[in-house]
Amino acid sequence: MLEKLQIIKQRFDEVSDLIIQPDIISDQKRYIELNREYKDLRVLMDKREAYIELTNNLAEAEEIIADGSDEEMVEMAKMQYDEAKDGIPKLEEEIKVLLIPKDPEDSKNAVVELRAGTGGDEASIFAGDLFRMYTKYCESKGWRVETVDFSEGTNGGFKEIQFEVSGEEVYGTLKFEAGVHRVQRVPQTETQGRVHTSAATVMVFPEAEEFDVEINPKDVRIDFFCSSGPGGQSVNTTYSAVRLTHIPTGLVAQCQDQKSQHKNKEKAFKVLRSRLYDLELAKKQEEDAAKRGSMVSSGDRSAKIRTYNYPQGRVTDHRIGLTLYDLSNIVNGDIQKIIDELQLAENTEKLKAGDDVI
């Protein structure tokens, strides 16, 4: 373990030196990449220091116990020995997980899109519930949520809604939410009290930087139109909403959230870049998942991943067979325990597959 950590330290020293070089600072893409690597390596350096301290404590305790001349010192050494003996394996497991090569997308911000699926008005209401759940979760993480575009349901909720999430390790956390979410409950519109099943699709894209995806302006048709929804008369009379159509792929991105046409155009381009970037990423994820036989991040956007059952008060994640009887807290944004289990399952898969560890 120490040999591996020594190699990491050499790379950390190298990166520390590189990020202060003028030619690196002037190359935005390289500078951002190295800064992300520096942050990840810094975490490993802290673990390395803790590991060295524990192994030194263990060796020192063994020496004192072997000498045995001072009873009081031997008693203290035994405590130190037990503490180090317990701590080293735990720390080794943590380091092993940190040594799994990180997905470079994980540190990016994300664009999230929710779409009502089967179930009519109830599906739109459910999409609204999911939006509220994610908003509350993001707030608890200190992340910023900004709406990009939405289409309201006739009885509440959303037919679809897009929003950006900015913060630390956003995509690496929210990517596990992509897929079809089902709800089983008695809809507000149901008079017989029968339980219905409705669905909504969650899509999560890593937010692409300008240097990640180059878009030829000739390939994009730009349409301006009047915004709909709340915001007063000016919203409906000024052509502030923007729709972009990427002609080669047919992908569409639009934004009507801002009053300024320029800001809407900027946001729509950000979404379009992220969608194009995600097209390539989805292919890669499918290939990686096929290699590992992964159920956690399969790249299949149509896979049913989770069921929210109101009569039983349970939430089941079908990918890892996790069932929690804590529906009210989960729909109020407490989804961290599900994400933790999914991250653990993915890391276990990667370790089993013997992915190259530095």
GUTOR-159637 format. One record per residue (C-alpha): residue number from 1; residue in one letter; x, y, z. Coordinates in pm, 1 decimal, always signed. Layout:
<rs>
<r k="NUM" r="A" east="X" north="Y" up="Z"/>
...
</rs>
This chain:
<rs>
<r k="1" r="M" east="+0.0" north="+0.0" up="+0.0"/>
<r k="2" r="L" east="+278.3" north="+245.1" up="+89.4"/>
<r k="3" r="E" east="+447.3" north="+181.9" up="-246.7"/>
<r k="4" r="K" east="+125.2" north="+270.4" up="-430.0"/>
<r k="5" r="L" east="+83.7" north="+581.0" up="-214.6"/>
<r k="6" r="Q" east="+443.0" north="+684.6" up="-286.9"/>
<r k="7" r="I" east="+366.0" north="+679.0" up="-662.6"/>
<r k="8" r="I" east="+57.5" north="+893.9" up="-589.6"/>
<r k="9" r="K" east="+272.8" north="+1137.6" up="-391.6"/>
<r k="10" r="Q" east="+510.6" north="+1176.1" up="-686.0"/>
<r k="11" r="R" east="+215.0" north="+1259.7" up="-911.3"/>
<r k="12" r="F" east="+73.4" north="+1500.5" up="-647.5"/>
<r k="13" r="D" east="+408.2" north="+1686.7" up="-631.5"/>
<r k="14" r="E" east="+417.0" north="+1699.1" up="-1011.9"/>
<r k="15" r="V" east="+61.1" north="+1838.7" up="-1037.8"/>
<r k="16" r="S" east="+129.5" north="+2089.5" up="-755.7"/>
<r k="17" r="D" east="+419.4" north="+2222.9" up="-960.6"/>
<r k="18" r="L" east="+229.9" north="+2221.8" up="-1293.3"/>
<r k="19" r="I" east="-72.2" north="+2426.9" up="-1178.6"/>
<r k="20" r="I" east="+148.1" north="+2727.6" up="-1101.8"/>
<r k="21" r="Q" east="+318.1" north="+2727.9" up="-1445.1"/>
<r k="22" r="P" east="+214.7" north="+3027.2" up="-1662.3"/>
<r k="23" r="D" east="+166.4" north="+2816.8" up="-1978.7"/>
<r k="24" r="I" east="-72.4" north="+2583.2" up="-1789.0"/>
<r k="25" r="I" east="-267.3" north="+2874.4" up="-1636.4"/>
<r k="26" r="S" east="-317.4" north="+3020.3" up="-1985.1"/>
<r k="27" r="D" east="-454.8" north="+2685.9" up="-2116.8"/>
<r k="28" r="Q" east="-802.1" north="+2686.9" up="-1956.9"/>
<r k="29" r="K" east="-890.2" north="+2325.4" up="-2035.3"/>
<r k="30" r="R" east="-560.6" north="+2184.8" up="-1903.8"/>
<r k="31" r="Y" east="-569.8" north="+2410.5" up="-1597.1"/>
<r k="32" r="I" east="-924.3" north="+2297.5" up="-1499.9"/>
<r k="33" r="E" east="-831.3" north="+1930.1" up="-1550.8"/>
<r k="34" r="L" east="-516.7" north="+1961.4" up="-1335.8"/>
<r k="35" r="N" east="-705.8" north="+2150.2" up="-1063.8"/>
<r k="36" r="R" east="-960.1" north="+1867.0" up="-1043.3"/>
<r k="37" r="E" east="-677.7" north="+1611.6" up="-1027.9"/>
<r k="38" r="Y" east="-504.3" north="+1815.1" up="-755.7"/>
<r k="39" r="K" east="-822.1" north="+1812.0" up="-541.5"/>
<r k="40" r="D" east="-860.4" north="+1433.1" up="-577.5"/>
<r k="41" r="L" east="-492.4" north="+1368.9" up="-501.2"/>
<r k="42" r="R" east="-505.5" north="+1600.5" up="-198.2"/>
<r k="43" r="V" east="-766.1" north="+1368.1" up="-40.4"/>
<r k="44" r="L" east="-531.9" north="+1071.3" up="-99.1"/>
<r k="45" r="M" east="-237.7" north="+1264.0" up="+50.6"/>
<r k="46" r="D" east="-436.4" north="+1318.4" up="+371.7"/>
<r k="47" r="K" east="-515.7" north="+944.5" up="+384.4"/>
<r k="48" r="R" east="-147.8" north="+866.1" up="+318.1"/>
<r k="49" r="E" east="-40.0" north="+1080.1" up="+616.1"/>
<r k="50" r="A" east="-297.9" north="+905.5" up="+839.1"/>
<r k="51" r="Y" east="-180.5" north="+563.5" up="+712.0"/>
<r k="52" r="I" east="+188.1" north="+639.7" up="+778.9"/>
<r k="53" r="E" east="+99.1" north="+762.1" up="+1128.5"/>
<r k="54" r="L" east="-94.7" north="+441.7" up="+1207.2"/>
<r k="55" r="T" east="+176.8" north="+208.1" up="+1073.6"/>
<r k="56" r="N" east="+440.5" north="+400.9" up="+1275.1"/>
<r k="57" r="N" east="+221.4" north="+376.7" up="+1587.5"/>
<r k="58" r="L" east="+184.9" north="+1.8" up="+1533.0"/>
<r k="59" r="A" east="+561.4" north="-50.8" up="+1495.8"/>
<r k="60" r="E" east="+633.4" north="+166.2" up="+1802.9"/>
<r k="61" r="A" east="+374.4" north="-20.8" up="+2013.6"/>
<r k="62" r="E" east="+515.6" north="-360.4" up="+1910.2"/>
<r k="63" r="E" east="+864.7" north="-244.6" up="+2014.3"/>
<r k="64" r="I" east="+750.6" north="-129.3" up="+2360.9"/>
<r k="65" r="I" east="+547.6" north="-448.9" up="+2419.7"/>
<r k="66" r="A" east="+845.0" north="-665.5" up="+2314.0"/>
<r k="67" r="D" east="+1075.4" north="-476.2" up="+2552.3"/>
<r k="68" r="G" east="+828.7" north="-510.4" up="+2842.5"/>
<r k="69" r="S" east="+1046.7" north="-329.2" up="+3096.9"/>
<r k="70" r="D" east="+796.5" north="-56.5" up="+3187.8"/>
<r k="71" r="E" east="+450.3" north="-193.1" up="+3283.7"/>
<r k="72" r="E" east="+275.1" north="+142.1" up="+3251.0"/>
<r k="73" r="M" east="+427.0" north="+201.3" up="+2906.2"/>
<r k="74" r="V" east="+330.7" north="-152.0" up="+2800.1"/>
<r k="75" r="E" east="-34.5" north="-88.7" up="+2898.2"/>
<r k="76" r="M" east="-40.5" north="+232.0" up="+2692.5"/>
<r k="77" r="A" east="+134.7" north="+57.0" up="+2404.3"/>
<r k="78" r="K" east="-127.8" north="-220.1" up="+2404.8"/>
<r k="79" r="M" east="-403.7" north="+40.8" up="+2365.1"/>
<r k="80" r="Q" east="-204.7" north="+208.3" up="+2086.3"/>
<r k="81" r="Y" east="-148.6" north="-131.7" up="+1922.3"/>
<r k="82" r="D" east="-522.1" north="-221.6" up="+1928.2"/>
<r k="83" r="E" east="-617.4" north="+119.9" up="+1790.8"/>
<r k="84" r="A" east="-368.1" north="+92.5" up="+1502.8"/>
<r k="85" r="K" east="-456.6" north="-272.8" up="+1432.8"/>
<r k="86" r="D" east="-828.2" north="-177.5" up="+1399.1"/>
<r k="87" r="G" east="-764.0" north="+143.4" up="+1205.8"/>
<r k="88" r="I" east="-523.5" north="+16.8" up="+937.9"/>
<r k="89" r="P" east="-762.0" north="-228.4" up="+757.0"/>
<r k="90" r="K" east="-1042.6" north="+32.2" up="+756.3"/>
<r k="91" r="L" east="-808.7" north="+294.7" up="+614.2"/>
<r k="92" r="E" east="-677.3" north="+48.9" up="+353.7"/>
<r k="93" r="E" east="-1035.0" north="-12.2" up="+231.7"/>
<r k="94" r="E" east="-1096.9" north="+363.0" up="+205.2"/>
<r k="95" r="I" east="-771.8" north="+408.8" up="+11.5"/>
<r k="96" r="K" east="-857.3" north="+118.3" up="-224.2"/>
<r k="97" r="V" east="-1185.6" north="+290.2" up="-316.2"/>
<r k="98" r="L" east="-1007.0" north="+624.5" up="-366.1"/>
<r k="99" r="L" east="-752.7" north="+451.9" up="-592.6"/>
<r k="100" r="I" east="-1027.6" north="+337.6" up="-832.7"/>
<r k="101" r="P" east="-978.8" north="+560.8" up="-1139.5"/>
<r k="102" r="K" east="-1236.2" north="+839.6" up="-1116.1"/>
<r k="103" r="D" east="-1474.9" north="+916.5" up="-1395.8"/>
<r k="104" r="P" east="-1358.7" north="+1262.3" up="-1514.9"/>
<r k="105" r="E" east="-1724.4" north="+1360.9" up="-1565.3"/>
<r k="106" r="D" east="-1811.8" north="+1313.6" up="-1197.3"/>
<r k="107" r="S" east="-1682.0" north="+1653.0" up="-1085.2"/>
<r k="108" r="K" east="-1891.4" north="+1840.2" up="-1344.5"/>
<r k="109" r="N" east="-2216.0" north="+2028.0" up="-1283.4"/>
<r k="110" r="A" east="-2529.4" north="+1864.7" up="-1425.0"/>
<r k="111" r="V" east="-2834.4" north="+1937.2" up="-1635.8"/>
<r k="112" r="V" east="-3135.2" north="+1736.0" up="-1514.7"/>
<r k="113" r="E" east="-3449.9" north="+1676.7" up="-1718.8"/>
<r k="114" r="L" east="-3772.0" north="+1528.6" up="-1580.0"/>
<r k="115" r="R" east="-4046.0" north="+1410.3" up="-1814.2"/>
<r k="116" r="A" east="-4391.1" north="+1280.3" up="-1727.1"/>
<r k="117" r="G" east="-4442.4" north="+932.5" up="-1872.0"/>
<r k="118" r="T" east="-4741.6" north="+697.8" up="-1866.7"/>
<r k="119" r="G" east="-5022.0" north="+797.0" up="-1633.1"/>
<r k="120" r="G" east="-5164.8" north="+1124.6" up="-1770.6"/>
<r k="121" r="D" east="-5212.7" north="+1404.8" up="-1516.1"/>
<r k="122" r="E" east="-5086.8" north="+1184.6" up="-1232.9"/>
<r k="123" r="A" east="-4753.3" north="+1138.4" up="-1416.4"/>
<r k="124" r="S" east="-4715.4" north="+1518.5" up="-1440.9"/>
<r k="125" r="I" east="-4793.8" north="+1554.4" up="-1068.8"/>
<r k="126" r="F" east="-4532.7" north="+1285.5" up="-995.7"/>
<r k="127" r="A" east="-4272.9" north="+1468.2" up="-1212.4"/>
<r k="128" r="G" east="-4347.4" north="+1775.8" up="-996.4"/>
<r k="129" r="D" east="-4293.8" north="+1566.8" up="-681.2"/>
<r k="130" r="L" east="-3958.8" north="+1445.3" up="-814.6"/>
<r k="131" r="F" east="-3854.9" north="+1804.1" up="-894.5"/>
<r k="132" r="R" east="-3937.7" north="+1903.4" up="-536.1"/>
<r k="133" r="M" east="-3745.2" north="+1600.6" up="-402.4"/>
<r k="134" r="Y" east="-3433.8" north="+1687.7" up="-603.7"/>
<r k="135" r="T" east="-3458.0" north="+2058.7" up="-519.0"/>
<r k="136" r="K" east="-3468.0" north="+1978.2" up="-146.2"/>
<r k="137" r="Y" east="-3181.4" north="+1729.3" up="-180.5"/>
<r k="138" r="C" east="-2968.4" north="+1985.4" up="-368.2"/>
<r k="139" r="E" east="-3042.3" north="+2248.4" up="-102.7"/>
<r k="140" r="S" east="-2923.3" north="+2007.4" up="+168.5"/>
<r k="141" r="K" east="-2593.5" north="+1966.0" up="-25.4"/>
<r k="142" r="G" east="-2550.0" north="+2341.3" up="-67.4"/>
<r k="143" r="W" east="-2588.6" north="+2313.1" up="-447.3"/>
<r k="144" r="R" east="-2751.1" north="+2580.8" up="-664.7"/>
<r k="145" r="V" east="-3055.0" north="+2486.9" up="-875.2"/>
<r k="146" r="E" east="-3160.5" north="+2701.1" up="-1174.1"/>
<r k="147" r="T" east="-3462.4" north="+2623.7" up="-1392.2"/>
<r k="148" r="V" east="-3391.3" north="+2627.1" up="-1766.6"/>
<r k="149" r="D" east="-3726.9" north="+2535.5" up="-1921.9"/>
<r k="150" r="F" east="-4058.0" north="+2379.9" up="-1819.6"/>
<r k="151" r="S" east="-4401.4" north="+2284.6" up="-1942.7"/>
<r k="152" r="E" east="-4667.4" north="+2269.2" up="-1671.2"/>
<r k="153" r="G" east="-4915.5" north="+1983.4" up="-1633.1"/>
<r k="154" r="T" east="-5287.4" north="+2059.4" up="-1665.9"/>
<r k="155" r="N" east="-5355.8" north="+1952.5" up="-1305.0"/>
<r k="156" r="G" east="-5025.8" north="+2057.8" up="-1147.9"/>
<r k="157" r="G" east="-4669.2" north="+1934.2" up="-1170.0"/>
<r k="158" r="F" east="-4482.3" north="+1933.1" up="-1500.4"/>
<r k="159" r="K" east="-4511.5" north="+1760.0" up="-1835.4"/>
<r k="160" r="E" east="-4138.3" north="+1826.8" up="-1844.4"/>
<r k="161" r="I" east="-3885.9" north="+2044.6" up="-1664.2"/>
<r k="162" r="Q" east="-3514.9" north="+2105.7" up="-1711.4"/>
<r k="163" r="F" east="-3282.8" north="+2251.1" up="-1450.5"/>
<r k="164" r="E" east="-2911.2" north="+2307.5" up="-1393.8"/>
<r k="165" r="V" east="-2740.1" north="+2200.8" up="-1072.0"/>
<r k="166" r="S" east="-2405.9" north="+2359.3" up="-973.6"/>
<r k="167" r="G" east="-2176.7" north="+2252.8" up="-690.1"/>
<r k="168" r="E" east="-1918.4" north="+1992.4" up="-585.9"/>
<r k="169" r="E" east="-1926.4" north="+1647.5" up="-753.3"/>
<r k="170" r="V" east="-2280.7" north="+1707.0" up="-883.6"/>
<r k="171" r="Y" east="-2284.6" north="+1476.0" up="-1185.9"/>
<r k="172" r="G" east="-2100.5" north="+1199.8" up="-996.8"/>
<r k="173" r="T" east="-2383.9" north="+1201.2" up="-742.1"/>
<r k="174" r="L" east="-2693.8" north="+1265.0" up="-953.6"/>
<r k="175" r="K" east="-2601.7" north="+1030.9" up="-1242.6"/>
<r k="176" r="F" east="-2746.1" north="+740.7" up="-1038.5"/>
<r k="177" r="E" east="-3092.0" north="+901.7" up="-1066.5"/>
<r k="178" r="A" east="-3113.2" north="+858.8" up="-1446.2"/>
<r k="179" r="G" east="-3383.8" north="+618.1" up="-1560.0"/>
<r k="180" r="V" east="-3756.6" north="+554.1" up="-1520.8"/>
<r k="181" r="H" east="-3910.8" north="+621.4" up="-1178.7"/>
<r k="182" r="R" east="-4252.6" north="+467.9" up="-1101.2"/>
<r k="183" r="V" east="-4509.7" north="+576.2" up="-844.9"/>
<r k="184" r="Q" east="-4789.8" north="+356.8" up="-707.4"/>
<r k="185" r="R" east="-5062.2" north="+550.1" up="-524.9"/>
<r k="186" r="V" east="-5424.7" north="+661.2" up="-536.8"/>
<r k="187" r="P" east="-5430.0" north="+968.5" up="-768.3"/>
<r k="188" r="Q" east="-5606.8" north="+1287.5" up="-655.1"/>
<r k="189" r="T" east="-5838.8" north="+1246.1" up="-954.7"/>
<r k="190" r="E" east="-5936.4" north="+884.7" up="-864.3"/>
<r k="191" r="T" east="-6286.7" north="+859.8" up="-711.3"/>
<r k="192" r="Q" east="-6288.3" north="+480.9" up="-649.1"/>
<r k="193" r="G" east="-5976.3" north="+484.7" up="-428.2"/>
<r k="194" r="R" east="-5783.7" north="+251.2" up="-661.0"/>
<r k="195" r="V" east="-5404.4" north="+248.0" up="-669.7"/>
<r k="196" r="H" east="-5261.2" north="+353.2" up="-1007.3"/>
<r k="197" r="T" east="-4907.6" north="+317.2" up="-1143.7"/>
<r k="198" r="S" east="-4756.6" north="+619.6" up="-1318.4"/>
<r k="199" r="A" east="-4405.5" north="+696.1" up="-1434.9"/>
<r k="200" r="A" east="-4161.2" north="+976.2" up="-1501.8"/>
<r k="201" r="T" east="-3822.8" north="+968.3" up="-1674.1"/>
<r k="202" r="V" east="-3518.2" north="+1133.2" up="-1519.5"/>
<r k="203" r="M" east="-3227.1" north="+1227.9" up="-1746.0"/>
<r k="204" r="V" east="-2898.9" north="+1357.2" up="-1607.7"/>
<r k="205" r="F" east="-2632.9" north="+1511.6" up="-1836.0"/>
<r k="206" r="P" east="-2285.7" north="+1630.1" up="-1731.5"/>
<r k="207" r="E" east="-2267.2" north="+2000.7" up="-1806.6"/>
<r k="208" r="A" east="-2027.7" north="+2042.3" up="-2099.0"/>
<r k="209" r="E" east="-1776.2" north="+2324.9" up="-2105.0"/>
<r k="210" r="E" east="-1730.2" north="+2516.1" up="-2430.3"/>
<r k="211" r="F" east="-1400.9" north="+2336.0" up="-2491.7"/>
<r k="212" r="D" east="-1567.5" north="+1992.4" up="-2440.7"/>
<r k="213" r="V" east="-1797.2" north="+2032.1" up="-2740.5"/>
<r k="214" r="E" east="-1750.9" north="+2256.5" up="-3041.0"/>
<r k="215" r="I" east="-2075.5" north="+2356.1" up="-3211.3"/>
<r k="216" r="N" east="-2062.9" north="+2497.1" up="-3561.8"/>
<r k="217" r="P" east="-2305.5" north="+2795.9" up="-3562.2"/>
<r k="218" r="K" east="-2413.1" north="+2694.8" up="-3917.3"/>
<r k="219" r="D" east="-2546.1" north="+2367.0" up="-3772.4"/>
<r k="220" r="V" east="-2787.7" north="+2542.6" up="-3535.1"/>
<r k="221" r="R" east="-3127.4" north="+2693.5" up="-3621.3"/>
<r k="222" r="I" east="-3230.3" north="+2960.6" up="-3368.8"/>
<r k="223" r="D" east="-3598.2" north="+3044.8" up="-3311.3"/>
<r k="224" r="F" east="-3727.8" north="+3314.7" up="-3077.4"/>
<r k="225" r="F" east="-4077.1" north="+3298.4" up="-2928.2"/>
<r k="226" r="C" east="-4291.2" north="+3437.3" up="-2645.7"/>
<r k="227" r="S" east="-4246.5" north="+3277.8" up="-2305.2"/>
<r k="228" r="S" east="-4541.2" north="+3105.5" up="-2142.7"/>
<r k="229" r="G" east="-4614.0" north="+3060.4" up="-1775.3"/>
<r k="230" r="P" east="-4585.8" north="+3291.4" up="-1470.9"/>
<r k="231" r="G" east="-4418.2" north="+3628.9" up="-1497.0"/>
<r k="232" r="G" east="-4680.0" north="+3885.4" up="-1595.5"/>
<r k="233" r="Q" east="-4778.0" north="+4037.3" up="-1929.7"/>
<r k="234" r="S" east="-4422.5" north="+4113.7" up="-2044.9"/>
<r k="235" r="V" east="-4340.1" north="+3743.5" up="-2047.5"/>
<r k="236" r="N" east="-4605.3" north="+3672.4" up="-2308.1"/>
<r k="237" r="T" east="-4542.9" north="+3975.8" up="-2530.2"/>
<r k="238" r="T" east="-4161.9" north="+3981.0" up="-2574.5"/>
<r k="239" r="Y" east="-3976.2" north="+3728.8" up="-2786.4"/>
<r k="240" r="S" east="-3735.2" north="+3640.3" up="-2505.4"/>
<r k="241" r="A" east="-3765.1" north="+3258.4" up="-2519.9"/>
<r k="242" r="V" east="-3508.8" north="+3077.6" up="-2734.1"/>
<r k="243" r="R" east="-3524.7" north="+2740.6" up="-2909.7"/>
<r k="244" r="L" east="-3211.6" north="+2588.4" up="-3064.7"/>
<r k="245" r="T" east="-3226.8" north="+2300.2" up="-3313.4"/>
<r k="246" r="H" east="-2903.6" north="+2114.8" up="-3388.0"/>
<r k="247" r="I" east="-2962.1" north="+2018.2" up="-3752.7"/>
<r k="248" r="P" east="-2716.8" north="+1721.0" up="-3782.0"/>
<r k="249" r="T" east="-2862.8" north="+1537.7" up="-3478.8"/>
<r k="250" r="G" east="-3213.1" north="+1685.8" up="-3452.5"/>
<r k="251" r="L" east="-3150.2" north="+1767.7" up="-3084.5"/>
<r k="252" r="V" east="-3353.7" north="+2058.7" up="-2948.8"/>
<r k="253" r="A" east="-3275.4" north="+2281.0" up="-2649.5"/>
<r k="254" r="Q" east="-3483.4" north="+2573.1" up="-2536.7"/>
<r k="255" r="C" east="-3491.3" north="+2819.8" up="-2250.6"/>
<r k="256" r="Q" east="-3763.4" north="+3062.8" up="-2141.9"/>
<r k="257" r="D" east="-3674.4" north="+3107.5" up="-1776.8"/>
<r k="258" r="Q" east="-3497.8" north="+3445.1" up="-1804.1"/>
<r k="259" r="K" east="-3652.7" north="+3773.6" up="-1916.3"/>
<r k="260" r="S" east="-3342.5" north="+3846.7" up="-2124.9"/>
<r k="261" r="Q" east="-3323.8" north="+3688.7" up="-2471.3"/>
<r k="262" r="H" east="-2943.1" north="+3687.8" up="-2447.3"/>
<r k="263" r="K" east="-2942.9" north="+3496.4" up="-2115.2"/>
<r k="264" r="N" east="-3196.5" north="+3245.0" up="-2246.8"/>
<r k="265" r="K" east="-2981.0" north="+3189.3" up="-2556.5"/>
<r k="266" r="E" east="-2671.7" north="+3137.0" up="-2339.6"/>
<r k="267" r="K" east="-2853.9" north="+2881.4" up="-2120.4"/>
<r k="268" r="A" east="-3002.0" north="+2700.6" up="-2420.8"/>
<r k="269" r="F" east="-2654.8" north="+2665.1" up="-2576.6"/>
<r k="270" r="K" east="-2526.8" north="+2524.4" up="-2247.7"/>
<r k="271" r="V" east="-2804.1" north="+2261.3" up="-2252.6"/>
<r k="272" r="L" east="-2742.9" north="+2180.9" up="-2620.4"/>
<r k="273" r="R" east="-2370.2" north="+2132.9" up="-2556.0"/>
<r k="274" r="S" east="-2451.1" north="+1905.0" up="-2262.6"/>
<r k="275" r="R" east="-2696.2" north="+1697.6" up="-2469.8"/>
<r k="276" r="L" east="-2440.9" north="+1649.4" up="-2750.6"/>
<r k="277" r="Y" east="-2173.6" north="+1560.5" up="-2496.5"/>
<r k="278" r="D" east="-2412.6" north="+1315.3" up="-2331.7"/>
<r k="279" r="L" east="-2475.1" north="+1136.9" up="-2665.3"/>
<r k="280" r="E" east="-2107.8" north="+1037.0" up="-2675.5"/>
<r k="281" r="L" east="-2097.8" north="+962.7" up="-2303.3"/>
<r k="282" r="A" east="-2401.6" north="+731.6" up="-2323.9"/>
<r k="283" r="K" east="-2219.7" north="+515.0" up="-2582.6"/>
<r k="284" r="K" east="-1914.0" north="+493.6" up="-2358.6"/>
<r k="285" r="Q" east="-2123.6" north="+408.7" up="-2050.5"/>
<r k="286" r="E" east="-2297.7" north="+129.2" up="-2237.8"/>
<r k="287" r="E" east="-1963.5" north="-16.6" up="-2344.8"/>
<r k="288" r="D" east="-1820.5" north="+8.5" up="-1990.6"/>
<r k="289" r="A" east="-2135.2" north="-141.3" up="-1836.3"/>
<r k="290" r="A" east="-2131.6" north="-429.0" up="-2086.6"/>
<r k="291" r="K" east="-1772.4" north="-506.6" up="-1990.3"/>
<r k="292" r="R" east="-1860.2" north="-516.7" up="-1620.4"/>
<r k="293" r="G" east="-2215.5" north="-651.9" up="-1652.5"/>
<r k="294" r="S" east="-2313.0" north="-347.2" up="-1449.1"/>
<r k="295" r="M" east="-2669.7" north="-289.1" up="-1331.8"/>
<r k="296" r="V" east="-2587.7" north="+33.4" up="-1148.7"/>
<r k="297" r="S" east="-2503.6" north="+260.8" up="-1443.1"/>
<r k="298" r="S" east="-2602.6" north="+72.7" up="-1754.6"/>
<r k="299" r="G" east="-2644.6" north="+372.2" up="-1984.7"/>
<r k="300" r="D" east="-2997.2" north="+245.0" up="-2061.6"/>
<r k="301" r="R" east="-3223.1" north="+549.3" up="-2019.2"/>
<r k="302" r="S" east="-3539.5" north="+340.0" up="-2051.3"/>
<r k="303" r="A" east="-3457.1" north="+108.2" up="-1759.1"/>
<r k="304" r="K" east="-3704.0" north="+107.9" up="-1468.7"/>
<r k="305" r="I" east="-3483.3" north="+193.2" up="-1172.1"/>
<r k="306" r="R" east="-3704.6" north="+283.7" up="-875.6"/>
<r k="307" r="T" east="-4059.6" north="+245.2" up="-741.2"/>
<r k="308" r="Y" east="-4225.6" north="+473.6" up="-484.1"/>
<r k="309" r="N" east="-4515.0" north="+278.1" up="-327.3"/>
<r k="310" r="Y" east="-4737.3" north="+508.2" up="-117.4"/>
<r k="311" r="P" east="-4980.6" north="+249.0" up="+31.7"/>
<r k="312" r="Q" east="-4684.8" north="+55.4" up="+177.1"/>
<r k="313" r="G" east="-4471.1" north="+363.7" up="+249.0"/>
<r k="314" r="R" east="-4175.5" north="+206.2" up="+70.4"/>
<r k="315" r="V" east="-3917.1" north="+295.8" up="-192.1"/>
<r k="316" r="T" east="-3743.2" north="+16.7" up="-386.2"/>
<r k="317" r="D" east="-3434.8" north="+63.0" up="-602.7"/>
<r k="318" r="H" east="-3449.7" north="-229.1" up="-847.3"/>
<r k="319" r="R" east="-3085.1" north="-213.1" up="-956.7"/>
<r k="320" r="I" east="-2947.3" north="-323.4" up="-620.4"/>
<r k="321" r="G" east="-3263.3" north="-469.7" up="-462.9"/>
<r k="322" r="L" east="-3270.1" north="-201.5" up="-192.3"/>
<r k="323" r="T" east="-3604.8" north="-142.6" up="-17.5"/>
<r k="324" r="L" east="-3652.6" north="+133.5" up="+241.0"/>
<r k="325" r="Y" east="-3972.9" north="+194.4" up="+439.0"/>
<r k="326" r="D" east="-3906.1" north="+566.7" up="+464.2"/>
<r k="327" r="L" east="-4105.5" north="+710.4" up="+174.7"/>
<r k="328" r="S" east="-4211.0" north="+1039.1" up="+338.0"/>
<r k="329" r="N" east="-3851.1" north="+1143.2" up="+416.5"/>
<r k="330" r="I" east="-3720.9" north="+1025.3" up="+79.1"/>
<r k="331" r="V" east="-3975.4" north="+1225.0" up="-123.4"/>
<r k="332" r="N" east="-3880.3" north="+1522.8" up="+95.5"/>
<r k="333" r="G" east="-3524.6" north="+1505.7" up="-35.9"/>
<r k="334" r="D" east="-3356.0" north="+1251.2" up="+191.2"/>
<r k="335" r="I" east="-3212.7" north="+1036.8" up="-89.9"/>
<r k="336" r="Q" east="-2849.8" north="+1032.0" up="+26.5"/>
<r k="337" r="K" east="-2873.0" north="+681.0" up="+174.8"/>
<r k="338" r="I" east="-2992.7" north="+543.2" up="-163.3"/>
<r k="339" r="I" east="-2712.6" north="+722.1" up="-349.5"/>
<r k="340" r="D" east="-2454.4" north="+596.7" up="-95.3"/>
<r k="341" r="E" east="-2566.5" north="+235.6" up="-153.9"/>
<r k="342" r="L" east="-2553.7" north="+279.8" up="-532.9"/>
<r k="343" r="Q" east="-2204.8" north="+433.8" up="-516.2"/>
<r k="344" r="L" east="-2091.4" north="+147.3" up="-292.5"/>
<r k="345" r="A" east="-2235.2" north="-108.7" up="-537.7"/>
<r k="346" r="E" east="-2061.0" north="+58.5" up="-831.9"/>
<r k="347" r="N" east="-1725.2" north="+74.0" up="-649.1"/>
<r k="348" r="T" east="-1758.3" north="-292.7" up="-550.5"/>
<r k="349" r="E" east="-1824.7" north="-381.3" up="-916.4"/>
<r k="350" r="K" east="-1518.0" north="-187.0" up="-1026.2"/>
<r k="351" r="L" east="-1297.3" north="-353.4" up="-763.6"/>
<r k="352" r="K" east="-1424.7" north="-699.6" up="-861.6"/>
<r k="353" r="A" east="-1365.3" north="-625.5" up="-1229.0"/>
<r k="354" r="G" east="-1007.5" north="-547.0" up="-1139.0"/>
<r k="355" r="D" east="-1007.5" north="-207.9" up="-1309.7"/>
<r k="356" r="D" east="-656.8" north="-68.0" up="-1329.1"/>
<r k="357" r="V" east="-568.7" north="+73.4" up="-992.7"/>
<r k="358" r="I" east="-276.5" north="+311.3" up="-990.5"/>
</rs>
